[in-house]
Amino acid sequence: FPSHDNTAHHKRVFAAAIDFGVVGFGSAIPVGAAYVLVGGGGANDLGLNPLLIVAILLSMTMPYVYFTLMHSSEAMVTIGKQSMGLIVVTNQGEKLSRLQAFIRIIITALLPIAGLILLVVAAAGLASRFDEGLHASIGVATAIGLLLVYFGPFCTVFFNSRHQTFFDMVCKTCVINKS
């Protein structure tokens, strides 16, 4: 198993922030370009121009393409991880295949969404039996639930020796300092 030090998980936070910016900017480019090309309007009967619809769909795929291609590249990094001196490898220290990288980003993106859906269903169940005594409890439970859904899978880096997120453990990958 590749060696770790205790700074890799701290660097991951900054790397994620950089990658969030890169993906956000990259996702905005097709939508902005389409909006300019259609003249800021050009709506059809449905209210959206087909070019704009294609651009939106393209921008929605950007994170999956970016993380899949970057993590499975020879460099084994995204722009954020590269700037922080980190790489993504399998538990055996090997480069991720395109399939492994794709599954890793799918799980990273979809698990919080699935958790959020469960949280909404649970909150709706509580709200259907709403009385004044439950009012504060629903708000507190929702706030705690949202924190767990979005940050819980990442918190595992602090509780295992390999500093893996939940997603890393499922995909048998890890983020390490580049040697």
HELIX and SHEET records of a PDB file:
HELIX    1   1 ALA A    8  LEU A   37  1                                  30    
HELIX    2   2 PRO A   50  HIS A   71  1                                  22    
HELIX    3   3 ILE A   79  SER A   83  1                                   5    
HELIX    4   4 ARG A   98  SER A  128  1                                  31    
HELIX    5   5 GLU A  132  LEU A  134  5                                   3    
HELIX    6   6 HIS A  135  CYS A  155  1                                  21    
HELIX    7   7 THR A  156  PHE A  158  5                                   3    
HELIX    8   8 PHE A  166  CYS A  171  1                                   6    
SHEET    1   A 2 LEU A  86  THR A  90  0                                        
SHEET    2   A 2 THR A 173  ASN A 177 -1                                        
END                                                                             
